[in-house]
Amino acid sequence: MSIRIVADIAEAERTILARQPPEEEPLSPRMREGIQQLFGADLSAAEVVRQILADVQREGDGAVRRYTAAIDGAVLDDLLVSEAELDAALAAVDPAVLAAMRLTVERVEAFHRRQLRQSWVNFDQYGTLGQLIRPLARVGLYVPGGTAAYPSSLLMSAIPARVAGVSEIIVATPPGRDGTVPAVTLAAARVAGVTRILKAGGAQAIGALAYGTATIPRVDKILGPGNIFVALAKEQVFGLVAIDGLQGPTETLLIADDSASAELVAADLLAQAEHDPMASPILLTSSPALAEQVADQLMEQLPTLSRQAIALAAFENNGGIVVVPDLAQAVALANAYAPEHLCLLVRDPWALVPLVQNAGGIFLGEASAEVMGDYVAGPSHTMPTSGTARFSSPINVEEFLKIISLFGLNQQAVQDLGPSAVALAEAEGLTAHAAAVRRRL
């Protein structure tokens, strides 16, 4: 295999930088066979999710147990992780890993405390107006399982929720076939102050969080990435509960000039490529020589990776290198792409920051490795994907807050402002609205 290098901008926009319109991804033959066995019909992923959600809404815990056994192979007596399991996990995890988790908690908490907003009230001749800032009462955080454990994702969502003042933080994560959750994930939950942990994944977990069961109370908002079934389930319960968005596979876009280290550029691209075969590792560079050097480095570093097959598939599916005329063109292409992660490996990264309009996070210079942001820098690493950085933000304290408007008008407000309210009400044909003001004049 060779790494794609494209020097024609129009071709790059048609290929490496092209985003496909959102649609349901095709299911593998193995998945289709499993669906046929489980449901007795050849259903789409959306139909599967609709059926699971309906069953969870109707049957509660029983449906969650049944689908967890059928899909994940885990037969569960207790859907919740016990205190004994949490204690055992904490004892089993390497002390160095626990220390790293606590450092992450400290830094993520300190970063997000700077974002906290306060309620405010303003007094003038018309009385009082203001905003009450209130935390959500209960949130559900989905933490993926499967091919890897992601304790860092749990920390990056739970800590901003805790800083915001959320009273109950419920984590849902799929168990292994033995019915257990990885000790490192449980340890992260304990360190982060999670309230309870549901041993279930997929659409059945989203249903339990959205509808509530005998074991799990209904939440106000569901956050966190997952597979196609999790994304579709979040989409289908939206409105009953809030969601953070519909995250797709991870993506990183690097902009580099001839000052960048080809070795480090390749390493940063591979760090994201190993997440998922559908990840998007992309380099935009103004240096044709660097493009060739990075391609060589990628082929040299790939064989050293434990997940090299996944990383290789990511480059074949969505990755590549684009040679651009200059850095301004690179930023313009990045803004159009709106990447989850935008890494500026150039001589003067700060000079490019004013040009950036769309990105989940900007990483400035070679020391600001995206991997540092994944774990210990401070901002949450859960960022908008699939081009949604055009209009959405990384997980932050605001995700867990709501605003209540405060009205405390006096009679002077009625006399001075009331006639305008009457005029607008009558223009809309709402005579009862107009009368309600007139009776006060």
VENNOR-V792264 format. One record per run of one state. SS is the DSSP state (h for helix, s for strand, l for the rest). FROM is the first residue (numbers start at 1). TO is the last residue. If there is no record, write none. Layout:
{{SS & FROM & TO} {SS & FROM & TO}}
This chain:
{{l & 1 & 4} {s & 5 & 6} {l & 7 & 8} {h & 9 & 14} {l & 15 & 28} {h & 29 & 39} {l & 40 & 44} {h & 45 & 59} {l & 60 & 60} {h & 61 & 72} {l & 73 & 79} {s & 80 & 80} {l & 81 & 82} {h & 83 & 92} {l & 93 & 94} {h & 95 & 113} {l & 114 & 119} {s & 120 & 124} {l & 125 & 126} {s & 127 & 135} {l & 136 & 137} {s & 138 & 142} {l & 143 & 150} {h & 151 & 164} {l & 165 & 167} {s & 168 & 173} {l & 174 & 182} {h & 183 & 192} {l & 193 & 195} {s & 196 & 199} {l & 200 & 201} {h & 202 & 211} {l & 212 & 220} {s & 221 & 223} {l & 224 & 227} {h & 228 & 237} {s & 238 & 238} {l & 239 & 240} {s & 241 & 243} {l & 244 & 250} {s & 251 & 256} {l & 257 & 261} {h & 262 & 273} {l & 274 & 279} {s & 280 & 285} {l & 286 & 287} {h & 288 & 302} {l & 303 & 307} {h & 308 & 318} {l & 319 & 319} {s & 320 & 323} {l & 324 & 326} {h & 327 & 337} {l & 338 & 338} {s & 339 & 345} {l & 346 & 348} {h & 349 & 353} {l & 354 & 358} {s & 359 & 364} {l & 365 & 369} {h & 370 & 375} {l & 376 & 387} {h & 388 & 390} {l & 391 & 396} {h & 397 & 400} {s & 401 & 409} {l & 410 & 410} {h & 411 & 427} {l & 428 & 430} {h & 431 & 438} {l & 439 & 441}}
